[in-house]
Amino acid sequence: MSKIVACIDGMGALSEAVCDTAAWASSQLQAPLSLLHVLDRREFPTEDEAPLSGTIGLGAREALLEELAELDAKRAKLAREQGRVMLAAALERAQQDGAFEPSTVQRHDDFVTTLQELQGETRLLVLGKGSHGDALGVHIEPTIRALHRPIMLTDKPLVSPKRFLLAFDGSATSRKALQMVADSPLLKGAACSLVMVGPSTFDTRKELESAEQQLADAGFEVSAELLAGEVDEVILEQLAAQQTDLLVMGAYGHSRIRQLLVGSTTSTLVRRSNTPLLLLR
């Protein structure tokens, strides 16, 4: 059964936000919640991966190796124990939040590789925007490129959003995202701001009207706008102006919206937006 996978990386407000958001999604979708903590091998290498260099003598080298191995083993053990404590706290919180069949998983491997291995059973991946480093971290952009599953990025709890903004450009990718929103129970009950950025032509207006009707037929309250300007700036302005709880978009489109998901504009949006982001594919 496909699961909601939530990456837990600490015991602060960010992990709580990830946990709460994932628990809400799990409840909405009636999908089991898997709380995942990855002990990254780059930071905590296994004994046979410990780096060696220098030209010290054989005896001294063996003694140093033993010391390093002991230190690495102690660090890894402490990190595993810390991870278990994190997961236990997250599990208790998820249960209180009403998550569907919550469980925990701990892995000692490369972060992105782990997620790729799990994506066959992943329905939605939830990541903290500030986890594993800065706003984009060392993992978020590689994860977006590597995975072919919906990804939720958040730095605040998302529970029962009242309004979401759906960025639409008429491409096959954005139409697929539109269909996923219409078919999924995840956002049912929330109002939709449907935004298309581009020139006002007969074709673009017709595409927008068709998208608006599709969402309305699925039971959404929809307001649709066709706006001119730079895609990222327009989206950010609309998020602020409409007090939107969530930004939703298709990943890797073939027009101007693609700029939001590949390259510098992705970084701009994640860093500058105070709104959780759902990437659909």
C-alpha positions in Angstrom: 0.0 0.0 0.0 1.4 3.4 -0.9 2.5 5.5 2.0 3.1 9.0 3.1 6.9 9.2 3.8 7.9 12.0 6.2 11.6 12.8 6.6 12.4 13.5 10.3 15.7 15.4 10.9 15.7 16.8 14.5 13.3 17.5 17.3 12.6 21.2 16.7 9.8 23.2 15.1 10.8 22.0 11.6 10.4 18.3 12.3 7.2 19.0 14.1 5.9 20.9 11.0 6.9 17.9 8.8 5.2 15.5 11.2 2.0 17.5 11.5 1.7 18.1 7.7 2.4 14.4 7.0 -0.1 13.3 9.6 -2.8 15.5 8.0 -2.0 14.2 4.6 -2.1 10.6 5.9 -5.5 11.2 7.4 -6.9 12.9 4.3 -5.7 10.2 2.0 -6.1 7.3 4.5 -2.6 6.3 3.6 -0.2 4.8 6.1 2.4 7.2 7.4 6.1 6.2 7.5 8.3 8.5 9.6 11.8 8.2 8.1 15.2 9.1 9.6 18.3 8.7 7.4 21.7 8.5 9.0 23.6 9.8 6.0 26.7 7.8 5.2 28.6 10.9 4.1 28.4 12.2 7.6 28.6 8.8 9.4 30.6 6.4 7.2 30.6 2.8 7.9 33.9 1.3 9.1 35.0 0.1 5.6 34.3 3.6 4.2 36.5 5.5 6.6 38.9 7.8 4.6 42.6 7.1 4.8 45.5 9.2 3.7 49.2 10.0 4.6 52.4 8.1 4.7 52.6 7.0 8.3 54.2 3.7 9.2 52.3 0.4 9.2 52.1 0.0 13.0 51.1 3.5 13.6 48.6 3.4 10.8 46.9 0.3 12.3 46.7 1.8 15.7 45.2 5.0 14.2 42.8 3.0 12.2 41.6 1.2 15.3 41.1 4.5 17.1 39.3 6.0 14.2 37.1 3.0 13.9 36.2 3.1 17.5 35.4 6.9 17.3 33.3 6.4 14.2 31.4 3.5 15.8 30.7 5.6 18.9 29.5 8.6 16.8 27.3 6.3 14.6 25.8 4.6 17.7 25.0 8.0 19.3 23.5 9.2 16.1 21.4 6.1 15.7 20.2 6.5 19.3 19.4 10.1 18.7 17.5 9.2 15.6 15.4 6.6 17.5 14.6 9.3 20.1 13.5 11.6 17.2 11.4 9.0 15.6 9.7 8.0 18.9 8.8 11.6 19.6 7.5 12.0 16.0 5.5 8.8 16.2 3.8 10.0 19.4 3.0 13.3 17.8 1.7 11.7 14.6 -0.6 9.4 16.7 -1.9 12.4 18.5 -2.5 14.2 15.2 -4.6 11.3 14.0 -2.3 9.9 11.3 -3.4 6.7 9.6 -1.3 3.7 10.7 1.9 5.6 11.6 5.2 3.7 11.8 9.0 4.5 11.9 11.9 3.6 9.7 15.6 4.3 10.2 18.2 3.9 7.5 22.0 4.3 7.3 22.7 5.2 3.7 22.8 8.0 1.2 19.7 10.2 1.7 18.6 10.5 -1.9 19.4 6.9 -2.7 17.2 5.8 0.3 14.3 7.9 -1.0 14.7 6.4 -4.5 14.6 2.9 -3.1 11.4 3.7 -1.2 9.6 5.6 -4.0 7.9 2.4 -5.2 5.8 2.5 -2.0 5.7 6.3 -1.7 2.5 8.2 -2.4 3.7 11.5 -1.1 7.0 12.6 0.3 7.1 15.4 2.9 10.3 17.3 3.5 11.2 20.2 5.7 12.4 23.2 3.7 15.2 23.8 6.2 16.2 20.2 6.8 19.7 19.0 6.2 21.2 22.4 6.0 20.0 25.7 4.5 16.7 26.6 2.9 17.4 24.3 0.0 19.7 22.0 1.9 22.1 19.6 0.2 19.3 17.2 -0.5 16.2 19.0 -1.6 17.1 19.9 -5.1 18.7 16.5 -5.9 15.6 14.9 -4.4 13.2 16.9 -6.6 15.3 15.9 -9.7 15.6 12.2 -8.7 12.2 11.3 -7.5 9.1 10.8 -9.6 6.6 11.1 -6.8 4.7 14.1 -5.4 6.8 16.1 -2.9 5.6 18.5 -0.2 8.1 21.1 1.1 7.1 22.9 4.3 8.6 24.8 7.1 5.3 25.2 9.0 2.4 22.8 9.9 -0.1 22.5 7.1 -3.4 21.2 8.6 -6.7 21.6 6.8 -5.6 24.4 4.3 -8.4 26.8 3.5 -7.0 28.0 0.1 -4.3 26.8 -2.3 -2.9 28.4 -5.4 -2.5 26.1 -8.4 0.0 27.4 -11.0 -1.2 26.4 -14.5 0.4 26.9 -17.9 -1.6 24.7 -20.2 1.3 22.2 -20.7 0.7 18.4 -20.4 2.5 18.5 -17.1 0.3 21.2 -15.6 -2.8 19.4 -17.0 -1.7 16.2 -15.3 -1.2 18.2 -12.0 -4.7 19.7 -12.5 -6.1 16.2 -12.9 -4.3 14.9 -9.8 -5.8 17.7 -7.7 -9.3 17.1 -9.1 -9.1 13.4 -8.5 -7.4 13.4 -5.0 -9.1 13.8 -1.7 -6.1 15.6 -0.3 -7.3 19.2 -0.9 -11.1 18.6 -0.9 -12.8 21.4 1.0 -10.1 24.0 0.2 -10.8 26.9 -2.2 -8.5 27.1 -5.3 -6.8 30.1 -6.8 -6.0 29.1 -10.3 -3.3 31.3 -11.7 -1.9 31.3 -15.3 1.0 33.6 -16.2 1.3 34.7 -19.8 -0.2 36.7 -22.7 -4.0 37.1 -22.8 -4.9 35.3 -26.1 -7.9 33.4 -27.2 -6.0 30.1 -26.6 -4.7 30.9 -23.2 -8.1 32.2 -22.0 -9.8 29.0 -23.3 -7.2 26.8 -21.6 -7.7 28.6 -18.3 -11.5 28.4 -18.6 -11.3 24.7 -19.3 -9.1 24.2 -16.2 -11.4 26.2 -14.1 -14.4 24.2 -15.2 -12.6 20.9 -14.5 -11.9 21.9 -10.9 -15.4 23.2 -10.4 -16.8 19.9 -11.7 -14.7 18.2 -9.1 -16.3 20.2 -6.4 -13.8 23.0 -5.8 -14.6 26.6 -5.3 -12.4 28.2 -7.9 -11.2 31.7 -8.8 -9.1 31.9 -12.0 -6.7 34.7 -13.2 -4.6 35.2 -16.2 -1.8 37.6 -15.3 1.2 39.1 -17.1 4.7 39.3 -15.7 7.6 37.1 -14.6 6.3 33.8 -13.4 8.1 33.6 -10.1 7.3 37.2 -9.1 3.7 36.9 -10.1 3.3 33.7 -8.1 4.9 35.1 -5.0 2.8 38.3 -5.2 -0.4 36.2 -5.5 0.6 33.9 -2.6 1.0 37.0 -0.4 -2.1 38.9 -1.7 -4.5 36.0 -1.4 -3.1 34.6 2.0 -2.7 31.2 0.4 -1.9 28.2 2.6 -0.3 26.1 -0.2 1.3 26.4 -3.6 0.6 23.5 -6.0 2.3 23.0 -9.3 3.3 20.3 -11.8 7.0 19.4 -11.9 9.0 19.8 -15.2 6.6 21.4 -17.6 7.6 22.6 -21.0 6.9 26.3 -20.9 7.6 29.2 -18.6 6.4 27.4 -15.6 9.3 25.0 -16.0 11.6 27.8 -14.8 10.0 27.5 -11.4 11.2 23.9 -11.1 14.6 23.8 -12.8 17.5 26.1 -12.0 17.6 29.4 -10.1 13.9 30.1 -10.0 13.3 27.0 -7.9 15.8 28.3 -5.3 14.1 31.7 -5.4 10.7 30.3 -4.8 11.7 27.9 -2.0 13.8 30.6 -0.2 11.4 33.5 -0.7 8.1 31.9 -0.3 6.6 31.5 3.2 4.1 29.0 1.8 4.4 25.2 1.7 4.9 23.9 -1.8 3.4 20.7 -3.3 5.2 19.5 -6.5 3.1 17.0 -8.5 4.2 14.6 -11.1 
